[in-house]
Amino acid sequence: MEEVFKYLKRLDVNFLATRNGESVSCRPFGDPILFDNKIYILTQAQKSVAKQLAANNHICIVAYNQAEIRDSDGKVLVAYEF
């Protein structure tokens, strides 16, 4: 988990995707926090993202920079600039 956290911290922006009814919402998020071997993303309770997470806690984190993309099993894939 610490390796994933360090990767997220060195990027300017990451994205959090949540289920929004029958569709998906994706938004940028800022500074993740590592505590007790878990990664936390803070938000306010009245925001849509908090309500979506309360309804369905499955998420997808998209972490990107121009040189690499990390997939779900931790491998680094080379990305090409278009």
N, C-alpha and C positions, 0 to 999 in steps of 0.2 A: 504494500500500500504506500509505503514511503517513496518508492521509486515513481509511482504514478503521481503522487503529490508534488514531488520535486519537478516533474515534467510540467504539470499544470502551472506551478508557480513561476516558471521561467518564461511563460508565454504572456503576451499582452492581453489576450482575451480568449475565453473558452465559451462554449455554448452548452446550455442545458435544454434538453428536449423532454417535454412531459406530454401526457395524454390529456387532450382537451375535448371531452365527450367522444365523438367519433373521429376526431381529427387529432393532429399533433401541433403543439406550440413549441417554438424554439426561440430562446432568447440568450443574449450574452450574459455572462456572470463574471464578477470580479474576483476578489481575493478568497480562495478556498482556505479552510482551516483544517489542520491535521490534529486530531485529539483521540487518544485511546485507540490508535490504529484504524481510525475511520476518517473519511474526508467529509467535512461539513461545508455546506453552501448556505449562507445566511440570507434571509428575506424577511419581509414584514408579513404578519398574519393576514392583513386585509388585501394583499396582492393576489392576483389571479393565480400565480405560480404556487402559492401556498395552498390555495383551495384545490388546485389540480393535484398536488402531491397528497393532500388529505384524502382525496377520492381514489387515487391510484398512485402508489409509491414507486412504480417502475419508471426509471429515467434512462436517458442516454446522454452521455457527455461527449461532446465533439471537441477535441483538442487539436489545433492546427497551427502550424507555422509554414513558411514557404519552403522549408527544406525537408520536412518529414510529416507524416501522419501516423499516429499510433492507433493500432486496432485493438479490439477487445481482449486479445490474449497477450498484449504487451509487446508484440513485435513492432519494430519500426519499419515502415514502408517508405520507399523513396517516392516523392511526389514531383511532378513536373510543372513548371510555371507555364501558363498559356498566355 
